[in-house]
Amino acid sequence: YAPSTLAIHADDHLNQTTDVAPPIHLSTTYRYPSSPSALAPVPADTDPSAAALLSPTAPLIYSRVAASNLNRLETLLAPLLFPAHAADPAALSRLAVHVITYASGLAAFHALLVRLAPRVVALSGGYHGIHGVVSLHARLHGLRTVDLHASDAAWDAAGLGPGDLVHLETPLNPTGEASCIAAFAARAHARGALLSVDATFGPPGLQDPFAWGADVVMHSGTKYIGGHSDLLCGVLATTAVGEVGGRLAVGLRADRVFLGSVMGGLEGWLGVRSLRTLELRVGRQSQSAGELVRWLDGCVNGGRAADQDAQAEAEAEVVRRCVDRVQHASLQREDMGWLKQQMPNGFGPVFAIWMRDPAAARVLPSKLKLFHHATSLGGVESLIEWRRMSDHDVDERLLRVSVGVEDWRDLKADLAAGLRALVEEGLLGGESKEVQVRENG
Ligand SMILES: Cc1ncc(COP(=O)(O)O)c(C=O)c1O
């Protein structure tokens, strides 16, 4: 079956009731068999049979170890995160063990660092919270970093080698720009290091980092996997070999019992609800983002089209007065050779707008009706964020846009009206009266 079919049916074998929609299971603890002869005492953690208790089909004991809704969620994620194996039912049932969910995206990244205990991590830019996790590990055991984009010689001088980690976020938060996964896989593997890819901005259906050499794929499932702005979730998927020759996923799963960073049962249920529509949502969001970026970039950089009417030209003039540039993978024209291979179905639904003036960037969200002014992304609702609200390191002219599932023409009209209001109300710095910032900004 195709991944979209499996997003509806991969968990059928775990359904033990006649309910079509999955029931919500919230119990934290589960009854042991009633017959004393069926009681199997727990093996020691070091006993090889202990790993079997962590499989999604093992009898349930306690929800910090495994729980019904989470088993279903991880089982459904397997064909989406390992699409190359979607047609092989036997492989898929093995792969469910290789998807581990966490209480949040940052909890997932922390768990990866705890398991691998690298001495050096190569990373740069991207979501600031990831750097926060790295600094916890620097404090605890002296983890060192090297710039992801530094030369091979700089990586070697930093001591990046076997057991270390190259961590690539692609597409990148907050601009939506993409990096070549295969190129970083080659550089990491040449040194015996693993490549982890934070694919939050390019969810299943848009890119398959394993096909290009990733050893670990990470998601903030809070974003597209959840898709409704109502659950926190982190995901790690891997078939890599772990540090003592065992499977990395088994080690991660065992560690999660003691890290305690599991999703709650209700969140697991919400995740299952969400995955059913992942392909539909993400396909639409990606396409709409492409339309909006094409329009904005065309206004800023394009010449006047022969058939452009007066209204479109007036709109383009307003965009030009407000917007300096737009950033998104679809505008990486020189990279299209590898980019079209790695993201064949469309680019991520997040893009960045650089306003000409910081004050206008701060005001624009208050002029929009269809975009909530809020952080996060990936939900069905379109969001815009004056990025300075949540990241102190960014330029004050930066707005991040997360496109939802509304009709893109309505979103375009809303952005056009908001930008027009900035011009008409004289709110463009340098051209204008004093900027009035609404209290809720
Ligand atoms: C690219 C990326 N990775 C990781 C995270 C962290 O995820 P969470 O908020 O689920 O912990 C985020 C959150 O915005 C993100 O954008």
The ligand as an ORCA input file, in Angstrom:
! r2SCAN-3c Opt
* xyz 0 1
  C      12.954     22.817     13.434
  C      12.493     22.588     14.838
  N      13.034     21.600     15.549
  C      12.651     21.360     16.818
  C      11.690     22.135     17.435
  C      11.309     21.859     18.857
  O      10.120     21.176     18.914
  P       9.134     21.181     20.172
  O       8.621     22.587     20.304
  O       8.097     20.163     19.800
  O       9.962     20.795     21.351
  C      11.087     23.171     16.731
  C      10.066     24.012     17.369
  O       9.688     25.035     16.870
  C      11.500     23.398     15.392
  O      10.967     24.394     14.655
*
